[in-house]
């Protein structure tokens, strides 16, 4: 998606093209309800602790699919790191900017966001690729790895199911979901130039009346010294 202009007040202007984005529409509708539903994820908290324990002071971190800014951007910025959050939903970006003023947030599509090589010490990808097809997910992971500094860290989390283009209802919203099972996700990460150092698989039920138990997997990775272009 194209970068969106701003009005004189500094608010993001949303084009018709952006309004038609399925992911933007879903997360615009969910807003703060998404944060509340997933606030109880202990595995997500453990994942952030893993990352925080391995970052040098003042590290530059990219949060892909930053949502409301909590808990990821808030925890990282609160520890003194320079955080850039990117989300396709203007509602989420507005919430995050208000809730985590110590981080920066952009309304953009990660597939088209320019990323300089070796520019981030760490990248977080928490459940933000599920509405992309498998080719897009694989390409995004490769681009993100190239944006990491050598030996940089990347955390990748998803719902590990072998599904492609499946229609589903998520917290009352109709979505089209594509994912990899755990072993295939590990292969995607390794082929992109990551070493998977640790992984955690768990079952989590979001705190929402329309949500049921869902499997989660967290891959904690490090960029290899050499990454193919």
C-alpha positions as CSV (number, residue, x, y, z in Angstrom):
1,X,0.0,0.0,0.0
2,X,1.0,3.5,-0.6
3,X,2.1,5.7,2.2
4,X,-0.8,7.9,3.3
5,X,-0.7,11.7,3.5
6,X,-1.5,13.7,6.6
7,X,-3.9,16.6,7.2
8,X,-2.7,19.8,8.9
9,X,-3.5,18.5,12.3
10,X,-1.1,15.6,11.8
11,X,-3.7,12.9,11.6
12,X,-3.3,10.1,9.0
13,X,-5.6,10.4,6.1
14,X,-6.9,7.1,5.0
15,X,-7.4,6.5,1.2
16,X,-10.2,4.4,-0.2
17,X,-7.6,1.8,-1.2
18,X,-6.6,1.5,2.5
19,X,-10.1,1.2,3.7
20,X,-10.6,-1.8,1.4
21,X,-7.7,-3.7,2.9
22,X,-9.1,-6.8,4.6
23,X,-6.6,-6.8,7.4
24,X,-7.0,-3.1,8.0
25,X,-10.8,-3.5,8.1
26,X,-10.6,-6.4,10.6
27,X,-8.2,-4.6,13.0
28,X,-9.9,-1.3,12.7
29,X,-13.1,-3.0,13.9
30,X,-11.3,-4.9,16.8
31,X,-9.3,-1.9,18.1
32,X,-8.7,-2.1,21.8
33,X,-10.7,-5.3,22.1
34,X,-7.7,-7.2,20.5
35,X,-5.4,-6.0,23.3
36,X,-7.8,-7.0,26.0
37,X,-8.3,-10.5,24.4
38,X,-4.6,-11.3,24.3
39,X,-3.4,-9.5,27.5
40,X,-3.3,-12.8,29.4
41,X,-0.8,-14.5,27.1
42,X,2.1,-15.5,29.4
43,X,3.9,-17.0,26.4
44,X,4.0,-13.6,24.7
45,X,5.4,-12.1,27.9
46,X,8.1,-14.8,28.2
47,X,9.0,-14.1,24.5
48,X,9.5,-10.4,25.2
49,X,11.6,-11.3,28.3
50,X,13.8,-13.5,26.1
51,X,14.3,-10.7,23.7
52,X,14.9,-8.0,26.3
53,X,17.5,-10.2,27.9
54,X,19.5,-10.2,24.7
55,X,19.4,-6.6,23.5
56,X,22.2,-4.1,24.0
57,X,21.1,-0.8,25.6
58,X,19.4,1.5,23.1
59,X,18.8,-1.1,20.5
60,X,16.7,-0.3,17.4
61,X,13.7,-2.6,17.2
62,X,11.0,-3.0,14.5
63,X,7.6,-4.2,15.7
64,X,5.7,-5.7,12.7
65,X,1.9,-5.6,13.2
66,X,2.3,-3.4,16.3
67,X,-1.4,-3.3,17.1
68,X,-2.3,-1.1,20.1
69,X,1.4,-1.0,21.2
70,X,0.8,-3.3,24.1
71,X,2.5,-5.3,25.3
72,X,5.4,-5.4,22.7
73,X,6.3,-1.8,21.9
74,X,5.5,-0.7,25.5
75,X,7.8,-3.3,27.0
76,X,10.7,-2.5,24.5
77,X,10.4,1.3,24.7
78,X,10.0,1.1,28.5
79,X,13.4,-0.7,28.6
80,X,15.0,2.2,26.7
81,X,15.0,0.8,23.2
82,X,14.2,2.8,20.0
83,X,11.0,1.2,18.7
84,X,9.3,1.6,15.3
85,X,5.9,0.0,15.1
86,X,4.2,-0.7,11.8
87,X,0.6,-1.6,11.3
88,X,-1.8,-1.6,8.4
89,X,-4.7,-0.5,10.6
90,X,-5.0,3.3,11.2
91,X,-7.2,2.7,14.3
92,X,-4.4,0.6,15.8
93,X,-1.7,3.1,14.9
94,X,-3.7,5.9,16.6
95,X,-4.2,3.8,19.7
96,X,-0.6,2.8,19.9
97,X,0.7,6.3,19.4
98,X,-1.5,7.5,22.3
99,X,-0.7,4.6,24.6
100,X,3.0,4.3,23.9
101,X,4.3,7.9,23.2
102,X,7.9,6.8,23.7
103,X,7.8,4.7,20.5
104,X,7.2,5.7,16.9
105,X,4.4,4.2,14.8
106,X,3.6,4.2,11.1
107,X,0.5,3.1,9.2
108,X,1.9,1.0,6.4
109,X,1.9,-2.4,4.7
110,X,5.0,-4.3,5.7
111,X,5.1,-5.9,2.2
112,X,5.8,-2.5,0.7
113,X,7.6,-0.6,3.4
114,X,11.2,0.2,2.4
115,X,13.6,-1.5,4.7
116,X,17.3,-0.7,4.8
117,X,19.7,-3.7,5.2
118,X,21.3,-4.1,8.6
119,X,19.2,-1.4,10.1
120,X,17.5,-3.1,13.1
121,X,19.0,-4.9,16.0
122,X,15.8,-6.9,16.6
123,X,12.5,-7.5,14.9
124,X,9.2,-8.7,16.4
125,X,6.6,-10.5,14.3
126,X,3.8,-11.5,16.6
127,X,0.8,-13.0,14.7
128,X,1.0,-10.4,12.0
129,X,1.4,-12.4,8.9
130,X,-1.7,-14.6,9.0
131,X,-3.7,-12.7,6.4
132,X,-0.9,-12.9,3.8
133,X,-0.5,-15.9,1.5
134,X,2.4,-18.3,1.9
135,X,4.6,-16.7,-0.8
136,X,4.1,-13.3,0.8
137,X,4.9,-14.5,4.3
138,X,8.0,-16.2,3.1
139,X,9.1,-13.1,1.2
140,X,8.4,-10.8,4.2
141,X,10.5,-13.0,6.5
142,X,13.4,-12.9,4.0
143,X,13.2,-9.1,3.8
144,X,13.1,-8.7,7.5
145,X,16.1,-10.9,8.0
146,X,18.1,-8.7,5.6
147,X,17.0,-5.7,7.6
148,X,18.6,-7.2,10.7
149,X,22.1,-6.4,11.8
150,X,24.4,-9.4,11.8
151,X,23.6,-11.5,14.8
152,X,20.4,-9.6,15.2
153,X,17.4,-11.2,16.8
154,X,13.9,-12.0,15.4
155,X,10.9,-13.3,17.2
156,X,8.3,-14.9,15.0
157,X,4.9,-16.1,16.4
158,X,1.9,-17.5,14.6
159,X,-1.0,-20.0,14.9
160,X,0.8,-23.1,13.6
161,X,-1.8,-24.7,11.3
162,X,-1.4,-26.2,7.9
163,X,-4.0,-24.0,6.2
164,X,-4.1,-21.8,3.1
165,X,-6.8,-19.2,2.3
166,X,-9.3,-20.6,4.8
167,X,-12.3,-18.5,5.7
168,X,-12.8,-18.2,9.4
169,X,-14.4,-16.0,12.1
170,X,-12.0,-14.3,14.5
171,X,-13.5,-12.5,17.4
172,X,-16.6,-11.9,15.4
173,X,-14.8,-10.7,12.3
174,X,-14.6,-12.7,9.0
175,X,-11.0,-13.3,8.0
176,X,-9.1,-15.3,5.4
177,X,-6.2,-17.2,7.2
178,X,-3.1,-18.7,5.8
179,X,-0.4,-20.3,8.0
180,X,2.3,-22.9,8.3
181,X,2.6,-25.8,10.7
182,X,5.5,-25.5,13.2
183,X,8.0,-27.5,11.2
184,X,7.3,-25.7,8.0
185,X,7.6,-22.3,9.8
186,X,11.0,-23.4,11.2
187,X,12.0,-24.2,7.6
188,X,10.8,-20.8,6.4
189,X,12.9,-19.1,9.1
190,X,16.0,-21.2,8.5
191,X,15.9,-20.8,4.7
192,X,15.6,-17.0,5.2
193,X,18.9,-17.0,7.1
194,X,17.9,-17.5,10.7
195,X,19.0,-19.9,13.4
196,X,16.1,-20.9,15.5
197,X,17.5,-20.9,19.0
198,X,14.4,-21.7,21.0
199,X,10.7,-22.3,20.4
200,X,7.7,-22.5,22.6
201,X,4.3,-24.1,21.7
202,X,1.3,-23.5,23.8
203,X,-2.5,-23.4,23.7
204,X,-4.2,-20.0,24.4
205,X,-7.8,-18.9,24.7
206,X,-8.3,-15.2,24.0
207,X,-10.5,-13.4,26.6
208,X,-13.4,-12.8,24.1
209,X,-16.8,-14.4,24.0
210,X,-16.4,-15.3,20.3
211,X,-12.9,-16.8,20.7
212,X,-11.9,-20.4,21.3
213,X,-8.6,-22.1,22.2
214,X,-5.9,-21.7,19.6
215,X,-2.4,-23.1,19.3
216,X,0.5,-20.6,19.4
217,X,4.1,-21.1,18.5
218,X,6.9,-18.6,19.3
219,X,10.3,-19.0,17.4
220,X,13.2,-17.1,19.0
221,X,15.8,-16.6,16.3
222,X,19.2,-15.1,15.5
223,X,20.4,-13.9,12.1
224,X,23.3,-15.8,10.7
225,X,26.5,-13.9,9.9
226,X,25.8,-14.4,6.2
227,X,22.4,-14.0,4.5
228,X,21.8,-14.6,0.8
229,X,20.7,-11.6,-1.1
